[in-house]
Amino acid sequence: MVSGAEQQQGHRAGVYKQKNKGHKHGKHRTKGEIERENKGRVSVTALTKKQRKEARKMDKRHKANQLRRNKKDLVLTEKRRLGSRDGPPHLVAVVALHAGVDAEAVTRLLRCEGAGGLVREENSVCGVSDSFGLVMPRFKQRFTFLRPDTADMHSLLDVVKVADSLVFVLDSTEGWDSYGDHCLSCLFSQGLPAHALVCQGVSDLAVKKRVDSRRALAKISEIRFPGARLFPLDSDQDATLMLRHLGAQRQRRLGFRSRRPHLLAQQVSYTPNSSEESGGAPTGLGTLRVSGYVRGCPLQVDRLVHISGFGDFLLSQIDAPIDPLPLNSMTPRPAKPGKEGDVDMQDGGVEVASVRVLMKADPARRESLQAEAEVDPMDGEQTWPTDTELLEAEEARKSKRVMKVPKGTSDYQATWIVDEEDENGEEDEESTDDDEEDEDLMMEESIDGEDLDSQVDAASGGGSDEEEEEELNSTSDKGGADQRYDEHMDEAEEGEGLKRYREARANEMFPDEVDTPLDQSAKNRFQRYRGLKSFRSSPWDPLENLPADYSRIFQFQSFERTRRRVLAEAAQEEEGAMVGWYVTLHVVDVPPTVMESVQAGRPLVLVSLLPHEQKMSVMHMLVRRHPSNTDPIKSKEELVFHCGFRRFRACPIFSQHTSADKHKLERFLRADAPTVVSVYAPITFPTAGVLLFKQREDGMQDLVGTGSLLSCDPQRVVLKRIVLSGHPFKINRRSAVCRYMFFNRDDILWFKPVELRTKWGRRGHIKEALGTHGHMKCVFDSQMRSQDTVMMNLYKRVYPRWTYDPYVPLPLPWVKGEGTQVPDDFDME
């Protein structure tokens, strides 16, 4: 044993002790760590590939090939069905693009027996004199040819909406004239189906000149129809080749018509309602029976129908008469027993009942004609007043006003007497939402001022009598020509055009700038406006202070989801009158003007509407200004719209096309960028072409814009911006004294929280008011310059006007106008 004093001391580790590395257990966690992180949660059991039904690479490839083959077969089936026994006849419209061509000669050559066709039906389309049904036994196809009146733009657009192919007749030297170019612009914007180019008179030329003529014409047509083939049509052999090309060419799918059942009226009859049906009193309405071939997709009797140019109507029943254009009338097809009331359509030549009832409308399932929501004026939100409002009301009751009243007036009667100041205040509050009227007044004052200055200059700088006599003598020779020129000029129209040009030029040079009125407080004049810290990121409630017209419209919770659902249901529809059937529709409560239009020689187009398409809402269209239009188009100016199968008149508002949640109002339709046009109109599901026309004073309609349907969104926020400008006249580095923006102290204090900006990019704010005449001290983020301009942006939300009018007057034959010609160096000052 060793004594305690001699016991050895334990070893103490130094600071440089070796530290061993930890065990490298990989990137996985231990069981304990996993349990601590999961905290009792159990993971999902992993599924195998077989359980997930994952296909192998080869199976995926086979599936893709099957889908591709099915789509190809579907396209081929649709192409082979058109003009065949099971489908509707191939509808071909012959359109002349030059005043010097003879389109009637083209139809005459196509209907002759040498072309290989048999004319089975004359005047096959009601309202079109030159129309016939043609059967080609050699190709086992049937056609319906018609030649619409190109002078009537409405009839031409309606026929092209339902036509399967177009035959454009060109001039052998010029191709098309100005009106033909106008027609092509409208047709391309609306949606052009399959087409063919035809030229006559080439064979009459010398052999050496034929190649040059066809080469020159192909160069002209290459502008509008790149890669298109030009067909000569001077003989029966050319007509046969033309018919073969029409029957075999690739069809263009137009979304707005392929998703909706539609037909072109071939037989129309009208029966006025009897006194028993109308309940005793005559209503002036009747039942319209329209016969034609169903196109697009199956037609249901419970859906609403729209007659282009006349409105929406209800169907009572659908009949199945005999097909007037059978492909083979000698060997009829035996009737097959129908299933559950379905009717098998037959070709003709069979001794069967002339008319069979296919289906009748069910009042329980029939859609309603209600276009506007029911407005309940007592359905407003009523809340109990707050304590602050009660205190303010009590103080207002205690404060007595001193006012002069007639002798013997009681206190109750005195409360109803309006003071002059209160009356002015109420007028300010009840001012309309349209500040364009005030801007027009400002513009008129500036124009009048310019005219007055010019008159003063003329009076002060006038020459002597001798100079005037010399001027009269020098211009006497030209007086006759000038008078003849002035006879064709409308001075009022010229004045309006000059005024619109000046407004558009002023808006281009000084966008959105407004002068602060001198005789009115800016606080009251711009009480509906507010400032925004950032136009992009500052919030704006889309449900705030909505106008009364918003209670009349309908809104979708998700318009895109509803659109996809409605279109998917329409594509899968298998009930009703199938495509290719010749049917008779009984349209009830139709005014006699529809029949008068048909008797006047205009075609009748009828389309079945999708669900919700009769209801009113706020529609937005993406439009680009047409290059042929040079006149300025102002916001809230009446235009004529062609949207899908509808046409109507309305006063739209213009706004920028951006992806933000707020959109700036455009005072004029811009020529350099697409513009969103917003208007109250019936709902239409995209896609659909949009045409904008402006009617002249003489009744002609000019094409001003083309585009497509964008969306239906009443909550799209469109903000109108005004810019108040001031001038810095005392500058001390970053601070400056500004004037001419306001003219009293109260206005400066009211707009003090709004941020300022300058044209050179400086940002600042109002620090304080100086004096009582509108001078204010402003502070900016960097050095100010004397040539800079101080500006304040104010915004308010604007809405379209309820000016929807489904009645559009017939336009006169279009003639190219000269427009308002103003020199580029026009002096605005």
C-alpha positions in Angstrom: 0.0 0.0 0.0 1.2 3.5 -0.8 0.4 6.3 1.5 -2.1 9.0 0.6 0.6 11.7 0.2 2.5 9.6 -2.2 -0.7 8.7 -4.2 -0.3 9.6 -7.9 -2.3 12.6 -9.3 -4.9 11.9 -12.0 -4.1 13.0 -15.6 -5.7 16.3 -16.7 -6.3 16.8 -20.5 -4.8 19.8 -22.1 -6.3 22.3 -24.5 -4.7 20.5 -27.4 -6.4 17.2 -26.8 -7.2 15.3 -29.9 -10.9 15.2 -30.8 -12.0 12.1 -32.7 -14.4 12.5 -35.7 -18.0 11.4 -35.4 -19.3 8.3 -37.0 -20.3 8.8 -40.6 -23.7 7.1 -40.7 -24.6 8.5 -44.1 -27.2 11.2 -45.0 -30.1 9.3 -43.5 -31.5 10.2 -40.1 -31.7 7.8 -37.2 -34.9 6.2 -36.1 -35.1 8.4 -33.0 -34.6 11.6 -35.0 -37.4 10.6 -37.4 -39.8 9.8 -34.6 -39.1 13.1 -32.9 -39.7 15.0 -36.2 -42.9 13.1 -37.1 -44.3 13.5 -33.6 -46.5 10.4 -33.9 -47.5 10.9 -37.5 -47.5 7.8 -39.7 -46.1 8.0 -43.3 -48.2 6.9 -46.3 -47.5 3.4 -47.6 -45.6 3.6 -50.9 -47.5 2.3 -53.9 -45.8 0.2 -56.6 -45.9 1.1 -60.3 -48.5 -1.6 -60.9 -50.7 -0.2 -58.1 -50.3 3.4 -59.5 -51.2 2.0 -62.9 -48.1 3.7 -64.5 -47.7 2.7 -68.1 -44.4 1.6 -69.5 -42.6 3.7 -72.2 -43.9 1.5 -75.0 -47.5 1.7 -73.6 -47.3 5.5 -73.5 -46.1 5.6 -77.1 -49.0 3.4 -78.2 -51.5 5.5 -76.3 -50.2 8.7 -77.9 -50.4 7.1 -81.4 -54.0 6.0 -80.7 -55.0 9.6 -79.6 -53.4 11.0 -82.7 -55.1 8.5 -85.0 -58.5 9.2 -83.3 -58.1 13.0 -83.9 -57.2 12.4 -87.5 -60.1 10.1 -88.1 -62.4 12.7 -86.5 -61.2 15.5 -88.8 -61.5 13.2 -91.9 -65.0 12.2 -90.8 -66.1 15.8 -90.5 -64.6 16.6 -93.9 -66.2 13.7 -95.6 -69.6 14.4 -94.0 -69.8 17.9 -95.4 -71.8 17.8 -98.6 -72.4 14.0 -98.3 -75.6 12.1 -97.7 -75.2 12.3 -93.9 -74.2 15.9 -93.6 -75.5 19.3 -94.7 -74.9 20.5 -98.3 -71.6 22.4 -98.9 -72.6 26.0 -98.6 -70.6 28.2 -101.0 -70.9 32.0 -101.3 -69.8 33.8 -104.5 -68.4 37.2 -103.6 -67.4 39.8 -106.2 -64.4 42.0 -105.1 -64.5 44.4 -108.0 -67.2 46.5 -109.6 -66.2 45.5 -113.1 -66.5 41.7 -112.6 -69.7 39.7 -113.3 -70.3 37.3 -110.4 -73.6 36.2 -112.1 -71.6 34.7 -115.0 -69.7 32.6 -112.5 -72.8 31.1 -110.9 -74.3 30.6 -114.4 -71.2 28.6 -115.5 -71.3 26.5 -112.3 -74.9 25.5 -112.7 -74.6 24.4 -116.4 -74.8 20.7 -117.2 -71.3 20.7 -118.7 -69.8 21.1 -115.3 -71.2 17.7 -114.3 -73.8 18.9 -111.8 -77.5 18.6 -111.6 -79.5 21.6 -110.4 -82.2 20.2 -108.1 -83.4 23.3 -106.4 -83.8 26.9 -107.7 -83.9 29.8 -105.2 -82.8 27.5 -102.5 -81.9 30.3 -100.0 -84.8 32.5 -98.9 -84.0 36.2 -99.4 -81.3 35.6 -102.0 -82.5 35.6 -105.6 -79.4 34.0 -107.2 -79.1 30.7 -105.2 -79.5 27.1 -106.2 -78.9 23.6 -105.0 -76.4 21.5 -107.0 -75.9 17.7 -106.8 -72.6 16.2 -108.2 -73.3 12.4 -108.7 -69.7 11.9 -109.9 -68.2 13.2 -106.6 -71.2 12.1 -104.5 -71.5 15.6 -103.1 -74.2 18.3 -103.0 -73.7 22.0 -102.9 -75.7 25.1 -102.2 -74.5 28.2 -104.1 -75.6 31.7 -103.3 -74.5 35.2 -104.4 -75.1 37.7 -101.7 -75.5 41.4 -102.3 -72.0 42.8 -101.6 -73.4 46.4 -101.4 -75.2 45.4 -98.2 -72.4 44.8 -95.6 -74.7 43.3 -93.0 -76.0 40.6 -95.4 -72.5 39.8 -96.6 -71.2 39.4 -93.0 -74.2 37.3 -92.0 -73.7 34.9 -95.0 -70.0 34.5 -94.5 -70.6 33.6 -90.8 -72.4 30.4 -91.9 -70.7 29.7 -95.3 -68.4 26.7 -95.6 -66.4 28.1 -98.6 -66.1 31.4 -100.3 -65.4 32.0 -104.0 -63.8 35.4 -104.6 -64.2 36.8 -108.1 -61.2 39.0 -109.0 -60.7 41.4 -111.9 -58.1 40.2 -114.4 -56.0 43.4 -114.2 -56.6 45.1 -110.8 -57.7 42.2 -108.6 -60.0 44.2 -106.3 -61.1 47.8 -105.9 -61.3 50.0 -102.8 -64.7 48.6 -101.8 -63.4 45.0 -102.3 -60.5 45.8 -100.0 -62.9 47.2 -97.4 -64.9 43.9 -97.6 -61.8 41.8 -97.3 -60.7 43.8 -94.2 -64.1 43.1 -92.6 -64.1 39.4 -93.5 -60.6 38.7 -92.4 -61.3 40.3 -89.0 -64.6 38.4 -88.5 -63.1 35.1 -89.5 -62.5 33.8 -93.0 -63.6 30.2 -93.9 -62.1 28.2 -96.7 -61.9 30.2 -99.9 -60.9 30.0 -103.5 -59.8 32.8 -106.0 -61.5 32.9 -109.4 -60.6 35.1 -112.4 -62.5 35.4 -115.7 -61.3 36.7 -119.0 -57.8 35.2 -119.0 -58.5 32.8 -121.9 -59.7 35.7 -124.1 -56.2 37.2 -124.0 -53.4 36.3 -126.4 -51.4 33.3 -125.6 -48.2 35.3 -124.9 -50.1 37.7 -122.5 -51.8 35.0 -120.5 -48.7 34.1 -118.5 -47.9 37.7 -117.8 -51.5 38.5 -116.8 -51.7 35.5 -114.4 -48.3 36.3 -112.9 -49.3 40.0 -112.3 -52.6 38.9 -110.7 -50.8 36.3 -108.5 -48.5 39.1 -107.3 -51.5 41.3 -106.4 -53.3 38.5 -104.6 -50.2 37.5 -102.7 -50.7 40.5 -100.4 -54.0 39.2 -99.0 -53.8 35.5 -99.9 -50.3 34.3 -99.5 -49.8 30.9 -101.3 -53.3 30.8 -102.6 -54.0 29.2 -106.0 -55.7 31.3 -108.7 -58.4 29.4 -110.8 -59.4 30.5 -114.3 -63.2 30.1 -114.9 -64.0 30.4 -118.5 -65.2 26.9 -119.6 -67.1 23.9 -118.4 -63.8 22.1 -117.7 -62.7 24.9 -115.4 -66.0 24.8 -113.6 -65.6 21.0 -113.0 -62.1 21.6 -111.6 -63.4 24.4 -109.4 -66.2 22.1 -108.0 -63.7 19.3 -107.3 -61.4 21.8 -105.5 -64.3 23.1 -103.3 -65.4 19.7 -102.3 -61.8 18.4 -101.4 -60.1 21.5 -100.0 -59.3 21.7 -96.3 -62.0 23.4 -94.2 -61.1 26.1 -91.7 -62.6 25.7 -88.2 -64.1 28.9 -86.8 -64.7 28.6 -83.1 -67.6 31.0 -82.7 -69.8 29.0 -85.1 -68.6 25.4 -84.7 -69.5 25.5 -81.0 -73.1 26.8 -81.6 -75.9 25.2 -83.7 -76.8 27.5 -86.6 -78.6 27.4 -89.9 -79.2 29.6 -93.0 -82.9 30.0 -93.7 -84.0 28.3 -96.9 -87.7 28.5 -96.5 -89.5 31.1 -94.2 -93.1 31.6 -93.4 -94.9 33.8 -90.9 -98.2 33.4 -89.1 -99.5 36.2 -86.9 -100.8 35.3 -83.5 -104.5 34.9 -83.1 -106.5 36.8 -80.5 -106.9 33.6 -78.5 -103.2 32.9 -78.3 -102.3 36.5 -77.3 -105.0 36.6 -74.6 -107.5 38.8 -76.3 -105.5 42.0 -77.2 -103.5 41.9 -80.5 -99.7 42.1 -79.8 -98.4 42.4 -83.4 -96.3 39.3 -83.0 -96.4 35.9 -84.6 -94.8 32.6 -85.2 -91.9 32.3 -87.7 -91.2 28.9 -89.4 -87.7 28.7 -90.5 -86.4 25.7 -92.5 -82.8 24.8 -93.1 -79.9 22.4 -92.5 -78.5 22.2 -89.0 -74.8 23.0 -88.8 -72.2 23.2 -86.1 -73.5 20.9 -83.4 -76.9 19.4 -82.4 -79.8 21.8 -81.9 -82.0 21.6 -78.8 -85.5 22.9 -78.7 -85.3 24.2 -75.1 -82.4 26.6 -75.9 -82.9 30.2 -77.0 -82.2 31.2 -80.6 -80.8 34.5 -81.9 -81.8 36.0 -85.3 -79.0 38.2 -86.5 -80.1 41.8 -86.3 -83.4 41.2 -84.5 -82.7 39.7 -81.0 -83.4 36.5 -79.0 -86.5 34.3 -79.2 -88.0 31.1 -77.9 -88.6 27.8 -79.8 -91.9 26.0 -79.5 -91.1 22.8 -81.6 -88.9 21.3 -84.3 -90.3 19.5 -87.3 -88.6 17.3 -89.9 -89.8 17.9 -93.4 -88.6 16.1 -96.5 -85.0 17.0 -97.6 -85.3 19.2 -100.7 -81.9 18.4 -102.0 -81.4 14.6 -101.8 -78.1 13.2 -103.0 -79.9 10.2 -104.7 -83.6 10.5 -105.3 -84.0 7.3 -107.3 -82.9 4.7 -104.6 -84.2 5.9 -101.3 -82.8 4.7 -98.0 -85.1 2.4 -96.1 -86.3 3.8 -92.8 -84.8 2.5 -89.6 -86.7 2.2 -86.4 -85.9 5.1 -84.1 -84.9 4.7 -80.5 -86.8 6.4 -77.8 -88.6 8.8 -80.1 -85.5 9.6 -82.3 -86.4 10.2 -86.0 -84.3 8.8 -88.9 -83.9 11.4 -91.6 -84.6 10.2 -95.1 -83.4 11.6 -98.5 -86.7 12.0 -100.3 -88.8 10.3 -102.9 -90.5 8.1 -100.3 -94.2 8.3 -99.7 -94.1 9.4 -96.1 -95.7 12.2 -94.2 -94.5 15.5 -95.4 -93.8 16.9 -91.9 -93.0 15.0 -88.7 -92.6 16.6 -85.3 -89.2 15.9 -83.9 -89.6 17.5 -80.5 -91.6 20.1 -78.6 -90.3 22.5 -76.0 -90.8 21.6 -72.3 -91.8 24.7 -70.3 -90.1 23.4 -67.2 -86.7 23.0 -69.0 -87.0 26.0 -71.4 -84.5 28.8 -70.8 -85.8 32.2 -69.9 -85.6 35.4 -72.0 -84.6 37.4 -69.0 -81.7 39.6 -69.9 -81.4 41.9 -66.9 -81.4 41.1 -63.2 -84.5 42.2 -61.2 -83.7 45.3 -59.3 -85.2 45.8 -55.9 -84.8 49.4 -54.8 -85.5 48.4 -51.1 -82.8 45.8 -51.1 -80.1 48.2 -50.1 -77.9 47.6 -47.1 -79.2 49.4 -44.0 -77.0 49.5 -40.9 -77.5 51.0 -37.5 -75.8 54.4 -37.1 -72.6 54.5 -35.2 -72.0 56.6 -32.0 -69.9 59.1 -34.0 -72.8 59.6 -36.5 -75.3 60.0 -33.7 -73.1 62.7 -32.1 -72.7 64.5 -35.4 -76.4 64.4 -35.9 -77.0 65.8 -32.4 -74.5 68.6 -33.0 -76.1 69.5 -36.3 -79.5 69.6 -34.6 -78.3 71.9 -31.9 -76.5 74.3 -34.3 -79.0 76.8 -35.6 -78.8 78.4 -39.0 -79.8 82.0 -39.4 -81.8 82.3 -42.6 -84.6 84.5 -44.0 -88.0 82.9 -44.2 -91.5 84.2 -45.0 -93.6 85.5 -42.2 -95.6 82.8 -40.5 -93.3 79.9 -41.5 -93.1 77.2 -38.8 -89.8 75.5 -37.8 -90.8 72.3 -39.6 -91.4 74.3 -42.9 -88.2 76.3 -42.5 -86.1 73.0 -42.5 -87.3 72.3 -46.0 -86.2 75.7 -47.4 -82.9 75.2 -49.2 -80.2 77.7 -48.8 -78.2 78.9 -51.9 -74.9 77.4 -50.5 -76.6 74.1 -49.8 -78.1 74.0 -53.2 -74.8 74.6 -54.8 -73.3 71.8 -52.7 -76.0 69.4 -53.7 -75.4 70.1 -57.3 -71.8 69.4 -56.9 -72.5 66.1 -55.2 -75.1 65.1 -57.8 -72.8 65.9 -60.7 -72.5 63.1 -63.2 -69.7 60.7 -63.4 -68.6 62.1 -66.8 -66.0 64.8 -66.7 -65.7 64.7 -70.5 -68.4 67.4 -70.7 -66.3 69.8 -68.6 -63.3 69.0 -70.7 -65.3 69.7 -73.8 -66.2 73.1 -72.4 -62.5 73.8 -71.6 -61.6 72.8 -75.2 -64.3 74.9 -76.7 -63.1 77.9 -74.6 -59.5 77.4 -75.8 -60.7 77.1 -79.4 -62.8 80.2 -79.1 -59.8 82.0 -77.7 -57.7 80.9 -80.6 -60.4 82.1 -83.0 -60.6 85.4 -81.2 -56.9 85.9 -81.3 -56.9 85.2 -85.0 -59.6 87.7 -85.5 -57.7 90.4 -83.5 -54.6 89.7 -85.5 -56.5 90.0 -88.7 -58.1 93.3 -87.6 -54.8 94.8 -86.4 -52.7 93.7 -89.4 -55.3 94.2 -92.1 -54.0 95.8 -95.4 -55.4 98.6 -97.4 -58.3 98.5 -99.8 -56.0 98.3 -102.8 -54.4 95.1 -101.5 -57.9 93.6 -100.9 -58.9 94.5 -104.5 -55.8 92.8 -105.8 -56.6 89.7 -103.8 -60.1 89.6 -105.2 -58.8 90.0 -108.8 -56.3 87.3 -108.4 -58.7 84.8 -107.0 -61.6 85.6 -109.3 -60.3 83.0 -111.9 -60.3 80.2 -109.4 -63.7 81.2 -107.8 -65.7 78.8 -110.0 -63.6 75.7 -109.2 -63.5 76.6 -105.5 -67.3 77.0 -105.4 -67.9 73.7 -107.0 -65.5 72.1 -104.5 -67.2 73.7 -101.6 -70.6 72.5 -102.7 -69.6 68.9 -101.7 -68.2 69.9 -98.3 -70.2 69.9 -95.1 -69.0 72.8 -92.9 -70.5 71.4 -89.7 -68.8 68.1 -90.2 -65.5 69.8 -91.0 -65.8 71.8 -87.8 -66.5 68.7 -85.7 -63.6 66.9 -87.3 -61.2 69.8 -86.5 -62.5 69.9 -82.9 -61.9 66.1 -82.5 -58.4 66.5 -84.0 -57.5 69.3 -81.7 -58.6 67.3 -78.7 -56.7 64.2 -79.8 -53.6 66.3 -80.5 -53.8 68.1 -77.1 -54.2 64.7 -75.4 -51.1 63.4 -77.2 -48.9 66.4 -76.4 -50.2 66.9 -72.8 -51.7 63.5 -71.7 -54.4 63.8 -69.1 -53.5 67.3 -68.1 -56.4 69.4 -66.8 -56.5 73.1 -65.8 -57.6 73.9 -62.3 -60.7 76.1 -62.4 -60.4 79.6 -61.2 -64.1 80.1 -60.3 -64.5 76.9 -58.4 -62.7 75.2 -55.6 -60.5 72.3 -56.7 -61.6 70.4 -53.6 -65.2 70.4 -54.9 -64.3 70.1 -58.6 -62.2 67.0 -58.1 -64.0 65.5 -55.1 -64.5 62.1 -56.8 -60.8 61.7 -57.4 -58.1 60.3 -55.1 -54.4 60.0 -55.1 -52.4 56.7 -55.3 -49.0 56.0 -53.9 -48.3 53.6 -56.6 -50.6 52.9 -59.6 -49.3 49.3 -59.8 -49.4 48.2 -56.1 -51.8 50.5 -54.3 -55.1 48.7 -53.5 -58.5 49.6 -55.0 -61.6 47.8 -53.9 -63.5 46.7 -57.0 -66.8 46.6 -55.1 -66.7 50.1 -53.9 -69.3 52.7 -54.9 -70.7 50.7 -57.8 -73.3 52.4 -60.1 -76.9 51.6 -60.2 -76.5 49.9 -63.5 -74.5 47.1 -61.9 -77.6 45.9 -60.2 -79.1 45.0 -63.6 -76.2 42.8 -64.8 -75.0 39.3 -64.1 -71.6 38.2 -62.9 -69.9 34.8 -62.8 -67.9 33.6 -59.8 -65.3 32.3 -62.3 -66.0 33.2 -65.9 -63.2 31.0 -67.3 -64.4 27.9 -65.4 -68.0 28.5 -66.6 -66.8 28.9 -70.1 -64.9 25.7 -70.1 -67.8 23.8 -68.6 -70.4 25.2 -71.0 -68.2 24.6 -74.1 -67.4 21.0 -72.9 -71.1 20.2 -72.4 -71.9 21.6 -75.9 -69.2 19.5 -77.5 -70.6 16.3 -75.9 -74.2 17.1 -76.7 -75.9 14.1 -78.4 -79.6 15.1 -78.1 -81.8 17.2 -80.4 -81.7 17.8 -84.1 -78.4 16.4 -85.3 -76.0 18.1 -87.7 -77.1 17.6 -91.4 -80.8 17.2 -90.7 -83.2 19.4 -92.6 -85.6 20.8 -90.0 -88.2 23.5 -89.5 -88.0 25.6 -86.4 -91.1 27.2 -84.9 -89.9 30.6 -83.4 -92.6 32.2 -81.3 -93.4 35.9 -80.5 -91.5 37.3 -83.5 -92.2 40.8 -84.8 -93.3 41.1 -88.5 -90.2 43.1 -89.3 -88.2 39.9 -89.6 -90.5 38.7 -92.4 -90.3 42.1 -94.0 -86.5 41.9 -94.0 -86.6 38.5 -95.8 -89.1 39.8 -98.4 -86.8 42.7 -99.0 -84.1 40.3 -100.2 -81.9 39.9 -97.2 -80.8 36.5 -95.9 -81.9 35.2 -92.5 -79.3 33.6 -90.2 -80.4 31.8 -87.0 -78.1 30.6 -84.2 -78.9 28.7 -81.0 -77.4 30.4 -77.9 -75.3 28.7 -75.3 -76.5 28.9 -71.6 -76.3 32.4 -70.1 -75.7 34.1 -73.5 -78.9 36.1 -73.3 -77.9 37.8 -70.0 -76.4 41.3 -69.8 -73.0 41.9 -68.3 -69.8 44.0 -68.8 -68.0 42.6 -71.9 -64.3 43.4 -72.7 -62.9 43.2 -76.2 -59.3 43.5 -77.3 -59.3 45.8 -80.4 -56.7 47.3 -82.6 -57.4 50.4 -84.6 -57.8 49.7 -88.4 -55.1 51.4 -90.5 -57.7 52.8 -93.0 -59.2 54.9 -90.3 -57.5 58.3 -89.6 -60.2 60.2 -87.7 -59.9 60.3 -83.9 -62.3 58.0 -82.0 -63.2 59.4 -78.6 -64.2 57.3 -75.6 -67.9 57.0 -75.0 -68.7 57.8 -78.6 -71.4 55.7 -80.2 -70.1 52.8 -82.3 -71.6 49.8 -84.1 -70.4 46.4 -82.9 -70.3 43.1 -84.7 -69.5 40.5 -82.0 -69.9 36.9 -83.1 -73.5 36.5 -84.4 -74.6 39.7 -82.7 -74.6 43.3 -83.8 -75.6 46.2 -81.7 -74.9 49.9 -80.9 -73.2 51.1 -77.7 -70.9 53.8 -76.3 -67.8 52.0 -75.0 -64.9 53.2 -72.9 -61.3 52.4 -73.8 -58.5 51.3 -71.4 -55.0 49.9 -71.6 -54.4 46.2 -72.0 -52.1 45.1 -69.1 -51.8 42.3 -66.7 -52.3 44.4 -63.6 -55.4 44.7 -61.4 -56.0 48.4 -62.4 -56.1 49.7 -65.9 -55.7 53.3 -67.1 -58.5 54.9 -69.2 -57.7 55.9 -72.7 -59.5 59.0 -73.9 -59.0 58.0 -77.6 -58.6 54.8 -79.5 -54.9 54.4 -79.9 -53.3 53.5 -83.3 -50.0 52.1 -82.0 -51.2 49.6 -79.4 -54.1 47.2 -78.7 -56.9 48.7 -76.6 -59.5 47.1 -74.4 -63.0 48.2 -75.2 -65.6 47.8 -72.4 -69.3 47.9 -72.9 -72.6 46.7 -71.5 -73.7 43.8 -73.8 -75.1 40.3 -73.7 -72.7 37.6 -72.6 -70.8 35.8 -75.4 -68.3 33.1 -74.6 -64.9 33.6 -76.4 -63.6 33.0 -79.0 -65.4 35.5 -81.3 -64.3 38.1 -83.8 -65.2 41.8 -83.1 -65.7 44.5 -85.7 -66.2 48.2 -84.8 -67.9 50.6 -87.2 -68.6 54.3 -86.9 -71.6 55.7 -88.7 -71.2 58.8 -90.7 -73.7 61.6 -90.9 -74.9 60.3 -94.3 -75.5 56.8 -93.1 -72.3 55.0 -94.3 -70.4 53.0 -91.7 -66.6 53.1 -91.7 -64.5 50.3 -90.2 -62.5 51.8 -87.3 -61.3 48.7 -85.3 -60.9 45.0 -85.4 -60.1 42.4 -82.7 -61.5 39.6 -80.6 -63.5 39.0 -77.5 -61.4 39.1 -74.3 -63.6 38.3 -71.3 -66.6 39.1 -69.2 -65.5 40.8 -65.9 -67.6 43.5 -64.2 -64.9 43.8 -61.5 -62.2 45.0 -64.0 -61.1 48.3 -62.6 -60.7 51.1 -65.1 -59.2 54.3 -63.7 -59.4 57.8 -65.2 -56.3 59.9 -64.5 -56.1 63.6 -64.4 -52.9 65.6 -64.0 -52.7 68.9 -62.2 -49.6 70.9 -63.2 -47.8 73.7 -61.5 -44.7 75.8 -62.1 -41.7 76.2 -59.7 -40.6 79.8 -59.6 -38.4 79.8 -56.4 -35.9 76.9 -56.1 -33.5 76.3 -53.2 -31.8 72.9 -53.9 -34.5 70.3 -53.1 -37.2 72.6 -52.0 -39.2 74.9 -54.3 -42.2 77.3 -54.2 -44.8 76.2 -56.8 -47.8 78.1 -58.1 -50.6 77.7 -60.7 -51.6 74.3 -59.4 -54.1 75.6 -56.9 -55.5 79.1 -56.3 -56.5 79.0 -52.6 -55.2 77.7 -49.3 -57.9 75.2 -48.6 -57.2 73.3 -51.8 -53.5 73.0 -50.9 -54.3 71.6 -47.4 -56.9 69.2 -48.9 -54.5 67.7 -51.5 -51.4 67.8 -49.2 -51.2 64.0 -48.6 -51.0 63.3 -52.4 -47.5 62.7 -53.7 -46.0 65.0 -56.3 -43.9 64.2 -59.3 -42.1 66.1 -62.1 -41.6 65.5 -65.8 -37.9 64.9 -65.1 -38.5 62.1 -62.6 -38.4 63.9 -59.3 -40.7 62.9 -56.5 -41.8 64.9 -53.5 -44.7 66.2 -51.4 -46.3 69.4 -50.3 -44.7 70.8 -47.1 -46.9 73.8 -46.4 -49.1 76.5 -48.0 -47.7 80.0 -48.4 -50.2 82.8 -48.3 -53.8 82.5 -49.5 -53.4 82.6 -53.3 -52.3 79.1 -54.0 -48.5 79.2 -53.5 -47.1 76.2 -51.7 -43.7 75.0 -50.5 -42.7 71.6 -51.9 -39.8 69.3 -51.0 -38.4 66.8 -53.6 -35.9 63.9 -53.5 -33.1 65.7 -55.4 -32.1 69.0 -57.0 -34.9 70.8 -58.9 -34.5 72.6 -62.2 -36.3 75.7 -63.3 -37.5 74.2 -66.6 -39.1 71.3 -64.8 -42.9 71.0 -64.3 -44.5 69.8 -61.0 -47.5 67.5 -61.5 -50.0 65.7 -59.3 -51.8 62.5 -60.4 -55.4 62.0 -59.3 -57.6 58.9 -60.2 -61.2 57.9 -60.2 -63.0 54.8 -61.4 -65.1 55.0 -64.5 -67.8 52.7 -65.9 -69.4 52.3 -69.3 -72.7 54.0 -70.2 -75.8 51.8 -70.5 -76.4 52.6 -74.2 -76.9 49.1 -75.5 -79.2 49.1 -78.5 -79.8 45.9 -80.5 -81.3 47.8 -83.4 -78.6 48.8 -86.0 -79.8 50.7 -89.1 -78.9 49.4 -92.5 -75.8 51.1 -93.8 -75.6 52.8 -97.2 -73.2 51.4 -99.8 -69.7 52.2 -98.6 -67.6 54.8 -100.5 -64.1 55.6 -99.4 -63.9 58.9 -97.6 -61.0 61.3 -97.6 -61.0 61.8 -93.8 -59.9 64.9 -92.0 -56.6 66.2 -93.5 -54.7 68.4 -91.2 -51.0 69.4 -91.7 -48.5 67.8 -89.4 -47.1 71.1 -88.3 -50.5 72.4 -87.0 -49.8 74.9 -84.3 -51.7 74.0 -81.1 -51.0 77.4 -79.6 
